[in-house]
Amino acid sequence: MIQKHNLFNAVIATIVLLILSGMLMGLNLVNEGTGLVIKVENPENLSYVATAAVIVFLFQLFRQPIMSGVGAAKEAVPGLPKLPDLSANPKLKNLLIAFGLAALMIWPFYASRGAIDLATLTLIYVMLGLGLNIVVGLAGLLDLGYVGFYAVGAYTYALLSTYFGLSFWVCLPIAGLMAAFFGFILGFPVLRLRGDYLAIVTLGFGEIIRILLNNWTELTGGPNGISQIAKPTLFGLEFNRKLKDGGSGLFHDFFGLSYSGTYKVIFLYILAVLLVILTLFVINRLLRMPIGRAWEALREDEIACRSLGLNPTVIKLTAFTIGAAFAGFAGSFFAARQGFISPESFIFIESAIILAIVVLGGMGSQMGVILAAIVMTVLPELAREFQEYRMLMFGLMMVFMMVWRPQGLLPMKRPHMELRSQ
């Protein structure tokens, strides 16, 4: 029997779908004379919109019978084969990791240059997501200004390389330390804050960094940014066509190869893979240490954490500091890859995207963050015609996740013990 609230939900869901799909399909209001006329840029897509509207309406109308039928079907199906428990089989886990790393290293030699560039960008967001996951997913501190640490790392490398001629390998740890220092400084004003107040302060920090970079024109170049940033080298070997002043050699000359710009793209991709592996290794080690357990204790209940003798001040400072360090590494690599940075590269939208990656993947889940970074980076590239509605699509994705899978794509699995009944 159809209930009133089901009919109401079906009508509302259908109206929302028609409004959003109409915007995406090019439904516009045009002034003609004294009135407004609806014009459709892609009338051939109206049949798809109508079909989707009918499906949504019927699903919402008969949602309870459909979901109960799905549950009954699951119970009727005999025991399905389960995936092997990798935690109980470390040899299989190590073997899969080895195959995965080998595939990551071999793949760029057979992929197109555009695909490698997209994969490198994805790896940058993976590193940023893993760093923010420490603050938000593990320590439970809502940070909306994480892009500020990203900017600190990028400008640290750009300034040191431009004004002092330091190489990428020298500036990489310096950028991480500088971002960690800013994270440590930010940690003090927010020690007594939580929830919305913490989010507002961190949001203000990110905007302060962007405005400072935008106005300090003598040092940062202001809105013009910094260009011609030096690229990373392989033991001093450059990937350029011609040797620059002070260079020690060219990559293609040293190995007797003809020049190709693909070598530099592949090298940057492999470098990004190694940085992500290092990030995962360090975070996994930290999770097994007392500091990792302290982060999770702080996230669950700060009062109980304090009652256990833990110092919330130290725990918060370590979370902000270590999380910011990984943003500094990612920012340094971003500046080296792009060769040009400006304050417009570090706006609030970037912080929102990184936070969306953490929430979408699952709070505290490293594999979830990696999967979400791939989804959030690759999908916009596959739907370039909807580029104007990118944030709208992100918002819809987050709403769907909150409704159907609030724990994230791959939620964090915590170790637990079971007592056997005698």
C-alpha positions as CSV (number, residue, x, y, z in Angstrom):
1,M,0.0,0.0,0.0
2,I,1.3,3.4,-1.0
3,Q,1.8,5.8,1.9
4,K,1.5,9.5,1.9
5,H,5.1,10.2,2.9
6,N,6.4,7.9,0.1
7,L,4.4,9.8,-2.5
8,F,5.7,13.1,-1.1
9,N,9.3,11.9,-1.2
10,A,8.9,10.6,-4.7
11,V,7.5,13.9,-6.0
12,I,10.2,15.9,-4.3
13,A,13.0,13.6,-5.5
14,T,11.7,13.8,-9.1
15,I,11.4,17.6,-9.0
16,V,15.0,17.9,-7.7
17,L,16.2,15.5,-10.4
18,L,14.4,17.5,-13.2
19,I,15.9,20.8,-11.9
20,L,19.5,19.5,-11.7
21,S,19.4,17.5,-14.9
22,G,17.8,20.4,-16.7
23,M,20.7,22.6,-15.7
24,L,23.2,20.0,-16.8
25,M,21.5,19.3,-20.1
26,G,21.4,23.0,-21.1
27,L,17.9,24.0,-20.0
28,N,17.9,27.8,-20.0
29,L,15.5,30.7,-19.5
30,V,15.7,33.2,-22.4
31,N,14.1,36.6,-22.5
32,E,11.8,37.0,-25.6
33,G,9.8,40.2,-25.7
34,T,8.2,40.7,-22.3
35,G,8.3,37.1,-21.2
36,L,10.6,34.2,-20.4
37,V,10.9,31.2,-22.7
38,I,12.5,27.9,-21.9
39,K,15.0,26.7,-24.5
40,V,16.9,23.4,-24.5
41,E,20.4,23.3,-26.0
42,N,20.4,19.5,-26.2
43,P,16.8,18.3,-26.9
44,E,18.0,14.8,-27.8
45,N,18.8,14.3,-24.1
46,L,15.3,15.0,-22.9
47,S,14.3,11.3,-23.3
48,Y,17.1,10.3,-21.0
49,V,16.0,12.8,-18.4
50,A,12.4,11.7,-18.6
51,T,13.5,8.0,-18.2
52,A,15.6,8.9,-15.2
53,A,12.7,10.9,-13.6
54,V,10.3,8.0,-14.0
55,I,12.8,5.5,-12.5
56,V,13.5,7.9,-9.5
57,F,9.7,8.4,-9.0
58,L,8.9,4.7,-9.0
59,F,11.9,3.8,-6.8
60,Q,11.0,6.4,-4.1
61,L,7.3,5.4,-4.4
62,F,7.9,1.7,-3.8
63,R,11.1,2.0,-1.9
64,Q,10.1,-0.1,1.1
65,P,8.9,-3.1,-0.9
66,I,12.0,-3.0,-3.1
67,M,14.4,-2.8,-0.2
68,S,12.7,-5.6,1.6
69,G,12.8,-7.7,-1.5
70,V,16.5,-7.0,-1.9
71,G,17.1,-8.1,1.7
72,A,15.1,-11.3,1.2
73,A,17.1,-12.1,-1.9
74,K,20.4,-11.7,0.0
75,E,19.2,-14.1,2.7
76,A,18.0,-16.6,0.0
77,V,21.3,-16.7,-1.7
78,P,23.6,-19.4,-0.2
79,G,26.9,-18.5,1.3
80,L,28.8,-16.4,-1.3
81,P,32.6,-16.8,-1.5
82,K,34.3,-14.2,0.7
83,L,37.4,-12.3,-0.1
84,P,40.5,-13.7,1.7
85,D,41.4,-12.0,4.9
86,L,44.7,-10.3,4.1
87,S,45.4,-9.5,7.8
88,A,45.4,-13.2,8.6
89,N,47.6,-14.1,5.6
90,P,50.6,-11.7,5.6
91,K,52.3,-13.7,2.8
92,L,49.4,-13.1,0.4
93,K,49.2,-9.5,1.5
94,N,52.9,-8.9,0.8
95,L,52.6,-10.7,-2.6
96,L,49.6,-8.5,-3.6
97,I,51.5,-5.4,-2.5
98,A,54.5,-6.4,-4.6
99,F,52.4,-7.1,-7.7
100,G,50.7,-3.7,-7.2
101,L,53.9,-1.8,-6.9
102,A,55.3,-3.6,-10.0
103,A,52.2,-2.7,-12.0
104,L,52.5,1.0,-10.9
105,M,56.1,1.1,-12.0
106,I,55.5,-0.6,-15.4
107,W,52.2,1.0,-16.3
108,P,53.6,4.5,-17.4
109,F,55.9,2.9,-20.1
110,Y,52.7,1.7,-21.9
111,A,50.3,4.6,-21.1
112,S,49.8,7.9,-23.0
113,R,51.3,11.1,-21.8
114,G,47.9,12.5,-20.8
115,A,47.1,9.5,-18.7
116,I,50.4,9.7,-16.9
117,D,49.9,13.4,-16.2
118,L,46.4,12.6,-14.7
119,A,47.8,9.8,-12.6
120,T,50.5,12.1,-11.2
121,L,47.9,14.7,-10.3
122,T,45.9,11.9,-8.6
123,L,48.9,10.9,-6.6
124,I,49.3,14.4,-5.3
125,Y,45.7,14.4,-4.1
126,V,46.4,11.0,-2.5
127,M,49.3,12.4,-0.5
128,L,47.2,15.4,0.5
129,G,44.3,13.2,1.5
130,L,46.5,10.9,3.6
131,G,47.9,13.9,5.4
132,L,44.5,15.4,6.2
133,N,43.3,12.0,7.2
134,I,45.6,12.2,10.2
135,V,44.0,15.4,11.4
136,V,40.4,14.7,10.5
137,G,40.0,10.9,10.2
138,L,42.3,9.8,13.0
139,A,42.4,12.7,15.5
140,G,38.9,13.9,14.8
141,L,39.9,17.6,14.3
142,L,38.0,19.4,11.5
143,D,40.5,21.3,9.4
144,L,39.2,23.6,6.6
145,G,42.5,25.4,6.0
146,Y,44.7,22.4,5.0
147,V,45.4,24.1,1.7
148,G,47.5,26.7,3.6
149,F,50.1,24.1,4.5
150,Y,50.0,22.9,0.8
151,A,50.8,26.5,-0.2
152,V,53.6,26.8,2.4
153,G,55.4,23.7,1.0
154,A,54.9,24.9,-2.6
155,Y,56.2,28.4,-2.0
156,T,59.1,27.2,0.2
157,Y,60.5,25.2,-2.7
158,A,59.7,27.9,-5.3
159,L,61.4,30.6,-3.3
160,L,64.5,28.6,-2.3
161,S,64.9,27.3,-5.9
162,T,64.4,30.7,-7.5
163,Y,66.4,32.9,-5.1
164,F,69.1,30.5,-3.8
165,G,69.3,27.9,-6.5
166,L,68.7,24.9,-4.2
167,S,67.7,21.6,-5.8
168,F,64.4,19.8,-5.4
169,W,66.0,17.1,-3.2
170,V,67.4,19.7,-0.8
171,C,64.2,21.7,-0.6
172,L,61.8,18.7,-0.2
173,P,62.6,18.1,3.5
174,I,62.8,21.8,4.1
175,A,59.4,22.3,2.6
176,G,58.0,19.6,4.8
177,L,59.6,21.1,7.9
178,M,58.4,24.5,7.1
179,A,54.8,23.3,6.7
180,A,55.1,21.3,9.9
181,F,56.3,24.5,11.7
182,F,53.2,26.3,10.5
183,G,51.0,23.4,11.6
184,F,52.6,23.6,15.0
185,I,52.0,27.3,15.2
186,L,48.3,26.8,14.2
187,G,47.9,24.1,16.8
188,F,48.2,26.5,19.7
189,P,45.2,28.8,19.0
190,V,42.9,25.9,18.5
191,L,43.9,23.8,21.5
192,R,40.7,24.7,23.4
193,L,38.4,24.7,20.3
194,R,36.4,21.9,18.7
195,G,33.7,21.4,16.2
196,D,32.5,24.5,14.3
197,Y,34.8,26.9,16.1
198,L,37.8,24.8,15.1
199,A,36.7,24.7,11.5
200,I,36.3,28.5,11.4
201,V,39.7,29.2,12.8
202,T,41.4,26.7,10.4
203,L,39.4,28.2,7.5
204,G,40.7,31.7,8.5
205,F,44.3,30.3,8.6
206,G,44.0,29.1,5.0
207,E,42.7,32.4,3.8
208,I,45.4,34.3,5.7
209,I,48.1,32.3,3.9
210,R,46.4,33.0,0.5
211,I,46.0,36.7,1.1
212,L,49.6,37.0,2.4
213,L,50.9,35.3,-0.7
214,N,48.7,37.5,-2.9
215,N,49.9,40.8,-1.3
216,W,53.5,40.2,-0.5
217,T,54.5,41.0,-4.1
218,E,58.2,41.7,-3.3
219,L,58.8,38.1,-2.2
220,T,56.1,36.0,-3.7
221,G,55.3,37.9,-6.9
222,G,51.7,38.5,-5.7
223,P,49.0,37.5,-8.2
224,N,51.6,36.9,-10.9
225,G,53.1,34.0,-8.9
226,I,56.5,32.5,-9.5
227,S,57.4,30.9,-12.8
228,Q,60.3,28.9,-14.3
229,I,60.6,26.8,-11.1
230,A,63.4,24.2,-11.5
231,K,62.3,20.6,-12.2
232,P,63.6,17.7,-10.2
233,T,66.7,15.9,-11.5
234,L,67.9,12.3,-11.3
235,F,71.3,12.4,-9.7
236,G,72.0,15.8,-11.3
237,L,70.8,14.7,-14.8
238,E,68.3,17.1,-16.3
239,F,65.3,16.1,-18.5
240,N,65.5,19.2,-20.7
241,R,66.5,19.3,-24.4
242,K,69.5,21.5,-23.7
243,L,71.7,21.8,-20.7
244,K,71.1,24.8,-18.5
245,D,73.8,26.9,-16.9
246,G,75.4,25.0,-14.0
247,G,73.9,21.7,-15.0
248,S,75.9,18.5,-14.8
249,G,74.4,16.5,-17.7
250,L,71.3,15.5,-19.6
251,F,69.3,12.4,-19.0
252,H,69.0,11.3,-22.7
253,D,72.7,12.1,-23.5
254,F,73.9,10.1,-20.5
255,F,71.9,7.0,-21.5
256,G,72.4,7.5,-25.2
257,L,68.7,8.1,-26.0
258,S,67.0,10.5,-28.3
259,Y,65.3,13.4,-26.5
260,S,61.7,12.9,-25.6
261,G,59.5,14.9,-23.2
262,T,57.9,11.7,-22.0
263,Y,61.0,10.8,-20.0
264,K,60.3,13.8,-17.6
265,V,56.6,12.9,-17.3
266,I,57.4,9.3,-16.4
267,F,60.1,10.4,-13.9
268,L,57.7,12.8,-12.2
269,Y,55.1,10.0,-12.0
270,I,57.5,7.5,-10.5
271,L,58.7,10.2,-8.0
272,A,55.1,10.8,-7.0
273,V,54.6,7.0,-6.5
274,L,57.6,6.9,-4.2
275,L,56.4,9.9,-2.2
276,V,53.0,8.2,-1.7
277,I,54.7,4.9,-0.7
278,L,56.8,6.8,1.9
279,T,53.7,8.6,3.2
280,L,51.8,5.3,3.6
281,F,54.9,3.7,5.3
282,V,55.3,6.5,7.8
283,I,51.6,6.7,8.7
284,N,51.3,2.9,9.1
285,R,54.3,3.0,11.5
286,L,52.7,5.9,13.4
287,L,49.4,4.1,13.8
288,R,51.2,1.2,15.4
289,M,52.9,3.5,17.9
290,P,51.3,5.0,21.0
291,I,50.8,8.3,19.2
292,G,48.5,6.6,16.7
293,R,46.4,5.1,19.5
294,A,46.3,8.5,21.2
295,W,44.9,10.2,18.0
296,E,42.1,7.6,17.9
297,A,41.4,8.0,21.6
298,L,41.2,11.8,21.2
299,R,38.7,11.4,18.3
300,E,36.4,9.1,20.2
301,D,36.2,11.1,23.5
302,E,38.5,13.9,24.6
303,I,37.3,13.8,28.2
304,A,37.9,10.0,28.4
305,C,41.3,10.6,26.7
306,R,42.3,13.1,29.4
307,S,41.1,10.8,32.2
308,L,43.4,8.1,30.9
309,G,46.4,10.3,31.6
310,L,46.9,11.4,28.0
311,N,47.7,15.0,27.2
312,P,45.3,16.4,24.6
313,T,47.5,19.4,23.9
314,V,50.4,17.2,22.8
315,I,48.1,14.9,20.8
316,K,46.5,17.8,18.9
317,L,49.9,19.5,18.2
318,T,51.4,16.3,16.8
319,A,48.3,15.7,14.6
320,F,48.5,19.2,13.1
321,T,52.3,19.1,12.8
322,I,52.6,15.7,11.1
323,G,49.6,16.2,8.9
324,A,50.9,19.6,7.7
325,A,54.3,18.0,6.9
326,F,52.8,15.7,4.3
327,A,51.0,18.7,2.8
328,G,54.4,20.5,2.6
329,F,55.9,17.5,0.7
330,A,52.9,17.5,-1.7
331,G,53.2,21.2,-2.2
332,S,56.9,21.0,-3.0
333,F,56.3,18.3,-5.6
334,F,53.3,20.3,-7.0
335,A,55.5,23.3,-7.5
336,A,58.3,21.2,-9.1
337,R,55.8,19.5,-11.5
338,Q,53.9,22.6,-12.6
339,G,56.9,24.9,-12.9
340,F,54.6,27.8,-12.0
341,I,52.5,28.6,-8.9
342,S,50.3,31.5,-7.8
343,P,47.9,32.1,-4.9
344,E,45.0,31.1,-7.2
345,S,46.3,27.5,-6.9
346,F,45.5,27.4,-3.2
347,I,42.0,28.6,-2.8
348,F,39.4,27.2,-0.4
349,I,37.9,24.9,-3.0
350,E,41.1,22.9,-2.8
351,S,40.6,22.4,0.9
352,A,37.0,21.4,0.3
353,I,38.1,18.8,-2.3
354,I,40.7,17.3,0.0
355,L,38.2,17.1,2.9
356,A,35.7,15.5,0.5
357,I,38.3,12.9,-0.4
358,V,38.8,12.0,3.3
359,V,35.0,11.8,4.0
360,L,34.2,10.0,0.8
361,G,36.9,7.4,1.3
362,G,36.1,6.7,5.0
363,M,37.4,8.5,8.1
364,G,40.7,7.1,9.0
365,S,40.8,4.6,6.1
366,Q,44.0,4.8,4.0
367,M,42.7,2.6,1.2
368,G,39.5,4.6,1.2
369,V,41.4,7.8,0.8
370,I,43.3,6.4,-2.2
371,L,40.1,5.2,-3.8
372,A,38.3,8.5,-3.2
373,A,41.2,10.5,-4.6
374,I,41.1,8.5,-7.8
375,V,37.3,9.0,-8.0
376,M,37.5,12.8,-7.3
377,T,40.3,13.4,-9.8
378,V,39.5,11.1,-12.7
379,L,35.7,11.6,-12.9
380,P,35.9,15.4,-13.7
381,E,38.4,14.6,-16.5
382,L,35.9,12.0,-17.9
383,A,33.1,14.6,-17.8
384,R,34.8,17.7,-19.1
385,E,31.6,19.0,-20.7
386,F,30.1,19.3,-17.1
387,Q,33.2,21.3,-15.9
388,E,31.0,24.3,-14.9
389,Y,29.0,22.0,-12.6
390,R,31.9,20.3,-10.9
391,M,31.2,21.5,-7.4
392,L,27.5,20.6,-7.9
393,M,28.4,17.1,-8.8
394,F,30.7,16.9,-5.8
395,G,27.9,18.1,-3.6
396,L,25.5,15.5,-5.0
397,M,28.1,12.8,-4.5
398,M,28.6,13.7,-0.8
399,V,24.8,13.8,-0.3
400,F,24.4,10.3,-1.8
401,M,27.3,9.1,0.4
402,M,25.7,10.5,3.6
403,V,22.4,8.8,2.7
404,W,23.5,5.4,1.5
405,R,27.0,4.9,2.9
406,P,27.8,7.4,5.6
407,Q,30.9,5.3,6.8
408,G,32.6,5.9,3.4
409,L,33.6,3.8,0.5
410,L,36.1,1.7,2.4
411,P,35.6,2.3,6.1
412,M,38.5,1.8,8.5
413,K,38.7,-1.7,10.0
414,R,39.7,-1.7,13.6
415,P,41.1,-4.8,15.3
416,H,38.6,-6.5,17.7
417,M,38.5,-9.6,19.9
418,E,35.7,-12.1,20.3
419,L,35.1,-14.4,23.2
420,R,34.2,-17.9,22.4
421,S,31.3,-19.5,24.2
422,Q,32.2,-22.7,25.9
